């Protein structure tokens, strides 16, 4: 189950969204809006922006590569010199100097190449690290409705496969491509220095290579873009099927869902095979260019030697120069394959990294909201709170499908308000709007705190849901997510407040015990106590609990309810109640139905009013008599109040 208002949750016939509409489980919506992808121009601009602060490193790296390539170009003339010595029948001692120089050239080229590749790799890794930081920063701030419209598979594919593809390109392709391009340019210049006619002969291969490159780019760019989308669709289908495995098995839909996975996997495989065929055709065209160019250089050398224009050694050097172009030219063109794949992946990363922050700049409010708080001792009872004013809220996740309609609500400072209603009433949506997770389509949410003035979105409001993530690491670090500078004593005080200190200290290494993935496994109740302890440490003036005790089960429900009561004591609190026993003890109960507030009052007042809440309470407590007529304003079988 999800605490997100519009995340599908498996049900008997499908998935119920927050607005109560049903969706075909596991199917991909036809109008799914993928996360944005940057244009080629914007991708290039983003790369320039990332490289600009490291211009010095870029210049040093490429200058060193030029020196290394230039030193390497001395090999062919030295070999040509040896050929001339042998052809002229000179004494063997004359070969000594060229051989010694060849050894020195090899050593110098090896050293400078290693240094140049190191600098270029450092540049690439630094730029990639900054891109990752920007991507993660923006990905974490993406509006939930945008992520859910795109599907988790799209974001997962970008975080995993796309980042991996770009990383491999930076580590392997970028240094090799830089060296290959430099080798091509300097080798052609060296051939021209031997004789301009060798240079012209070598250019015979250029038209074939250029047309091959254009043909490949024209076909590869859209192919790799489609392949990325197909991979994201495949991952989305896998996530949907695995997440609903229980429902799939219950209704014996294994074959249907296997077919869906197979269909999307087949589409991805077909695009991959098309890419393989494209690469094979690419290599075939390159071989034609190599043979044509080498034949032209050899014929030119033969004619020039016969005419006495150059020596045999010079012609040999020219042929060796052109032959040495095979490797860098093929490498540069073949790296177009990696470059196109990496460019498509990079455009998807930049598309997310360029997303505007959902929070506008508000200098004064930001200063108040993010200013470090004075260190205070953590207490189980906090005597502070804020006033929350919700005015004319309307909200829709999709145009034309409103979830909330003209909602007005005020939470007084220190007041504990329970939010109840049937499934799909809009409780979670309202809770997340107040917590600042979503922005309302219309209307406003304002919070006033004691001594903090009044602001819209800058005031801290803590949200605790039924889904709490436990990060891999020590339990103490998981708690310090709420307050990084909290001492061990403050951590223990927070755990005591939510009745969690006993089991925490009973762990193998106490607060230093590694929990989360690969560590000690916490129970559902312990995970929720961890979330409530974080709330105590964060010490917000306003707390929103969205079914924070729903996953405990009957045995731990009362314990968690008591822990939640102590965690929000003294704060302004909005509690989306899963159990009506929570609502009965609240200062005020707000009842929602169909995206509207239909009742508000204390438990006794609402029971006496014999309205929606009274019907819910009767169904919950089992006091409904068989003679009672089922009210028309709520579902007759509503015994739990989960708002998916």
N, C-alpha and C positions, 0 to 999 in steps of 0.2 A: 504494500500500500504506500501511497505517496502523500506527503504533506503539501505537494504542489497542487493548486486548484484545478489546473487543466491538464494534469497528467493522467492518461488513461489507466484505469485499474480494472483488472479482470473481474468479470461477473458472469452470471449464468448464460447470457446471450451475447455479451459484448463488453464494451468498456463504457463506463459512465463518466462523462465529463462534468465539470463543476456546474454547468448550466442545465444538467439533467439529460442532455442529449446522448443517444447511444451511438457508438461507432463500431464498425466491424472490426473485431479483434484481429490484430496482426496484419491488417491490410494497410497499404501506404496510401494516404490521402492523395487524390489527384491534384489538389491545389497546394501541395506541400511547398513551402517557400524555403529554399535552401539558403544557408548563410551566404553573404555576399562574396563575390570573387573580384579581385582588383583587375582593372584593365592593364594591358601590356605597358602603356605609358606610365600608369601609376606605379606598377611594379618596378620599372626601371628607376623612377623617381625615388621610390622608397629605398632601393639599394644605394642610390647616391647619398641619400640622407644618412643611412647607416654607416657608409664608408667615410663621409666627410670628416667626422671627428678624428679619424685615424689616417689622415692623408700622409703623414710622415712615415708610418709603417708601410703603407701601400707603395710609396715612392721608393723606399729602401728595398722592399722585397722585389719589385719589378726591375730596379736598377741592378741588383745583384744577379737576377736571372738573365739580364742582357749581357752582363760581363761573362757569366758562365757559358751562355750560348756562343758568344763571340770567341771565347777561348777554344771551345769545342770545334769551331770551324777551321782551326789551324791544322786539324788532322788530315784533311783531304789534300791540301797543298804539300804537306810533308810526305804523304804517301806518293804523290805525283813526283816529288823530288827524288825519291828512292827509285821510282820507275825510270826517270831520266838518267840517273847514275848507272843503273843496270844496262839501259839501252845504249849508253855511250861507252860501255865497257871500261868504266873507271875503276880504280883500285878499291878493294873492299873497305878500306879504312874510311873512305868518303861517306860510307853509310852510317858511321858512328854518330855523327852530329844529328842527323834527322831522327835516328832512333832515340837518342837521349832526349831530344826535344819532344818526341811523342810521349815519352814517359812523364816528362814534366807537365805537358798539356793534360794528360789523363789525370794527374794528381790535382792540378789547379782546377780543372773542370769539375772533378768530383767534390772538392771542397766548396767551391762557389755554388754549385748546384744544390748541395745539401743545405747551405746557409740560405739560399734564395727560396727553396721549397719550404724551409722552416718559417721564414718570415711571411710568405704568402699563406701558409697554413694557419699561422697565428692570426693573420688578418681575417681569414675566413671564419675561424672559430670564434673570434671576438665579435664579428658582425652577426654570426648565427646566434650567439648567446644573447645579444641585445634584441634580436628579432624574437627569440623565444620569450624573453621577458615581456616584450610588448604584447605578444600574442596571448600569453597566459594572463597578463594584467587585464586586457580587454575581454578575453573569454570569460573570466570570472565576473565581469561586470555586465555581460550581455543580459538584457531583459529575459526573464524566464519564458515569457510567451514567445519571444523570437526563437529561442533554442528549441522549444517544444514544437513550434510550427515546422522548423527545419528537420526535427528528429534528432535523437541522440546519436544516431549513426553518423550523421554528417560531421558533427563536432568531434566525435571519437576518431573518425578517419583523418581529420586534420591534425588532431593532437598526436596521433600515433604514426600513421603511414606517411602523411605529408611532411611532418617534421623529420622523420627518418630519411625520406628521399632527399630533402634539402641538405640534411646533415651529411649524407654520403657524398653528395655532389660537392659540398664545400671541402670535405676532407680529401677526396680522390680526384674529382673532375676538375675543380678550379686550379690546383697547382699544375696538373698535367696540361690543361688547356692553355694556361699562361706560357708554359715552357714550349708547347707545340707552336703556338702563334709566333713567338719570338724566333724559334728555329726556322720556321718557314720564311719569315721576312728577311732575316739575316742571311740565310742560305741563298736565296734568290739574289740578294745584293752581292754576295761573294761570287756567284756565277757570272753576274754582269761584270765584276771586276776582272775575272779571267778573260772573258771576251763577250761583248754584247750579244753576239750571235748565239752563244750558249743560252743566254737569258731568254732570247726570243724562242728558241727551240723548246725550252722548258714550259713556256707559256701555252704551248699547244694543248697541254693537259687541263689548263684553267677553264676553258669553256665547258668541258664535260663535268669537271668538279663543281663549278658554279651552278650549272643547271641541276646537277644531282642534289646539291645543298638546297636550292630553292624548291625543288620537287619534294624533298624530304620534309622541310619545314612546313610547306603548304599542307601536306597530308598528316604530319605528326602532331601539330598543335591541336587541331580539333579532336584527333583520335585520343590523345592523352587526356584532354579535358573530359571527354566522354567516359574514359576509363576511370578517372577519379570519381566522377558522379556515380558510375555503376558500382564502384567499390563501396562508396558511402551508402548506397541503397542496399547493397548486400549486407553490410554490417547492421543497418537499421532493421532489416528483416530478421537477422539472427538474434539481435537484442530483443525484438518483440516476441519472437517465438520462445526463446529461453525464459524470458521474464514471465510468460504466461504458460509455462510448461504444465503446471497443475491443471489449468483449465483445458489445455489442449488434450491432455490424457483423459480427463474426466469425460469429455465429449467425443473421444476417439477421433480427434482431428489430426492425428499424427501424419497420415498420408497427405492430407491437404497442405499442412504447413511444411512438410518436407518438399512438396511440389513447389511451394512458393520460394523456399530457400534455393531449390535447384534451379528455378527459373532465373532468379537474380544472379546466382552463381554462374549459370551458363552464359548470361549476358556479359558478365565480367570476364569470363574465360574467352569468349568469342572476341572481345575487344583486345585482349592480350595476344591471342593468336594472330589477329590482324596486325598488331604491332610487330610480331616476330616476322611475318611475311614482308612487312615494310622494310625492316632492317636487312633481310636477306637481299631484297632487290637493291637496296642502298649499297651493299658491299659489291654486288655484281657490277654496278655502274662505276664504282671506284676503280675496280681492276682494269676496266677498259681505259680509263684515264691514265693509269700508271704505265701500261704497256705502250700506249700512244706517245706519251711524253718521253719515256726512256728510249724508244726507237728513234725519236726525233733528235735527241741529244747525241746518241751514238752515231747517227748518220752525219750530223753536223760536225762532230769530232773527226770522223773519217775524212770528210771533205777538207776541213781546215788543216789537218796534219798532212794530207796529200799536197795541199797548196803551200805548205811551209809557213802558214800563218801562226801555228802553235806547235808546241812539242807534244810528243806522246804523253809525257807526264802531265801536261796541262789538260789534255783531252781526258786523261784518266781521272784527274781531279774533278773535272766537270761532271763526268759520268757518276763518280762517287758522290758528288754533291747532290745530283738529282736522285740517286738511289737512296741517299740519306733522308730525302724528303718523304719517302714512302711512309716512314713511321710517324713523323709529326703531322703530315697531311691526313693520313688515315685516322690518327688519334684525334685530331681536331674535328674532323667530320663525323667520326663515330661518336665523339663526345657530344655531338648535337643530340644524340638519342638521350643521353643523360641530361643534357641541358634543357631539352624540351620537356622532359618529365619533371625535372626540378623547377622549371619555370612555371609549369601548370600548378605544381604543389605550392610554390612560393606565392603565386597569385592568390591562392586560397588562404594562405596564412596572412598575407598583407590585407586581404579583404576583411578579415576579422580584426587585425591590428589597427586598421584605419577607422574602425567603428567609433563614433563619438561617444564620450562618456555620458551615461544616462543622467548624471548629476550635474546641473549647471553650476558655474562658479558663483559663489555667494561669499565674498570675502569675510564679512563680519560673522555671518553664521558659521562659516567654515572654521574660523578661528575659535569660536565658542565650542563648536562640536568636537574639534580635534585637539583642542588644547589639553595638555596633560593635567589630569586631576591631581589635587593634593593627595599624598599618601595618607590613607586612613586605615584603621584597623577594620578588618572584615568582621561584620557582625551578622548574626542570623536575622536580626530585626533592623530594617532600614527605615528611618523616619524621613522620607522624602518622597516626592511624587510629581507628576505632571498632569496637566489638564489636556485632554485630547478632544478636539472639535472637528467632527466630520460634517461637512455641509454640502448638500445637493450632489452626492456621489452617484455617478453613472459609470458603469464599466462594462466593456465587451472585449473578449479575446479575439473575436472575429467580427467584422462588420456585419451588422444586421442581426447579431445573436447576443443581445444584452444579457449580462449575468446579474448586475445590480441596477436597481431603478430608484433614483431620487432618495438616497439614504441619508438621513440626518441622525447624528448620534453625538452625545457629549459624555466623556468619561471624566468625572471630577477627580481632583488630586487625591490620591490615596484610596480611591474607590476600586473595588473588585467587581467586575461585571462579567457575568457568564453569558456566552452567546450560544443559543441552542436553536434547533430546527431540524426538519427532515433532510434527508440526503438531497444534495443539489440545491439547497436553499441559498447558497452564496456565502456561507459563514467563513470558509477559508479564504475566499477572495477578499472579503472585507477585512479580515485579520491581516492579510498580507499588504493590503493597501495602507492600513494604519502603520504597519511595520516598515513601510517604504520599499518593499520588494517590488511592487508594481506601481505605476503611475495611473491614476484614474483617467478614464476617457473624458470625464467632465466632473466638475466639482473640486473640492479642496479638502485636504487633511492638514490641520494645524495643531502644533503641540506647544504648550506653554509650561515652562518649568520654573521652579522657585529660584529666583536670582539669575536666571539665564536669559531672561527676555523672551521674546516670541519669535519663532522662526518656522519655516515650512518643513523643509526636509533635513535640516542640519542637526536637529536634536536627536541624540541617540535613543533608539527604541529597540530593545532586544526581543528577538523572536526565537522561541523554542518550539520545535515541531516533534512529531512522532518519529521522524527519521533523523537521527543524529549520527554523524560520521565520526568514527574513532580513528584518528590518524596513527599510523605505525610509529611507535616510539614510546618513551616512558610515560606513565600515567601523569606524572607531574607536568610534562610538556603539554599534554592534552589539556590540562587544566589552565596552564599559563597562556593558552590561546586567548583567554578572556582578559588576562592582565599579565603582561610579560614580566613585570618586575615583582610579582607576588612572591613572598617568602614561603618557606615550607610551613611555617606556623599558620599563615593566612590560608594556604591550601587546606590544611587540616581543619581550620575553622569553617571553611566553606563546605567541606565534606561532612563535618558534624551537623551543619545546618540542614543537610538533606539526608541525614541518617545513613551516610555512606562510609564513614571513617572506619568502622569495624572491618568491613570486607576489604577496604583499600589497604589497611595495614596488615591484613591477613594474607595478602598476595605474597608470592615468593620473595620479592625484593621490595615490598612496600610500595611507596610512591615512585620508586625507580623501576618498577616492573614494566617491561615492554608489553604494550597492548596493541590491538589493531592487527593488521595483516601480518601473519607470521609470528605473532606474539600471543600472550595470554588472552583467551577468549572471554569476553564479558557477556553476562546475560543481558536480555532485553531490559530488565529492570535496572541493572547496573549502568547500562548505557544511558538511560534516561536520567538516572541520578547524576551521572557525569555532566549531562547537559544542564541540569538544574544547578549544579555546583558552579559551572561556568557563569550562569546567570548571576549567582551571588557574588562572584568575583568581579564581573563586569560592572555590577552596581548601577544599572540604568534607572532613570526615573520612571520609565514606562516599560512594562513587560507584556508581551503577547504570547500566550501559550496556546498553540494550535494542536489540540488533542495530544498533549505531551505525555499523558499517562495511558494512552489507548493501547499500547502494545504490551503492557505489563501482564495481562492475564488476571484472572480473578484473585489468585493468591497474592500477587504483589500490588494490586490496584490500590488498596487502602494505604499501604506504605508510601506509594508514589504520590497519592493525593495529599497526604500529610506533608511530604517533602515539598511538593509544589506550593502548598499553602505557606510554608515557612520561607520558601524562596521568594515569593512575591509579597510577603508581609511588609506593609508600609509603603509599597509602590502602587502606582496606578496600574491595574492589571486588567487585560481582556483575556478571558479564558474560553476557548472554543471547547465546550464540554462534550465529552464522549459519554460520560455517565451522568445522569441527572442528579446523583448524589452530590456531585461537584456544584451543579447549578443551585441546588437547594441551600447551600451554605454561603452563596455569594451575596454581596450587598444588593445587587440588582441583577435581574435576568432580562436579557433582550432576546426576543423570539423572532426568527426570520423564516420567511416562506416565500418562495418564488422570487427571490432577489429583493425582497422588501422587508422592512421591520414592521411586524404586525402586532406585537405586544411588547410592553416594557413594564417592569415592576418587581416587587419582591416575590419570593416563592408563595407566601400565603396569599398575597393579593391576586396573583395570576391563577392560583388554584381556585380561589373564590369566584374569579371571573368566568370560569367554565369555558375558556376559549381553547386556542391551539395548545398552549402549554399544559393546561389541565388535561387535555386528551393525551398528550405525550407522557405526562406524569402517570396517568392511569395505566397506560400501556406498559410503561417502564416498571411501575411498582406492582402490577398485577391486580389492581383494584377495580379494573373495568368489569362491569356486570354484563352478562350475556344479553340482558334486556336493553342495554344502552344501544342507541342507534349510532352507527359509525359516522363521525363528522365528515362533511364533504371537503373540508379544507386541508386534510392531510391523509397520508396513505394508511390504510387500515392495518398493515402489517409492520408499521414502523416501531421497532423495539430497540433499535440502536440508531444513533444520530450521526453516523459518520458522513462527513462532507468531503467527497473525493474531489 
